Amino acid sequence: MLFPKKRIPIEEGDYYLTPEGYKCFTEQYHLKRGYCCESGCRHCPYGFNVKKK
């Protein structure tokens, strides 16, 4: 399923840095984006689970 990409402005609370230095998007950001990318995101609010697929 393809979705048109829209620019989501990054705000405080949308991500945090992992100990390795990567950005990890929060549930808040994913809800603002409005869809599941099916990449197995750590804080996916849409219930996608890579292991079940």
Secondary structure, DSSP 8 states (H G I E B T S, - for coil): -----------TTSEEE-TTS-EEE-HHHHHHHTS--SS--TT-TT---GGG-
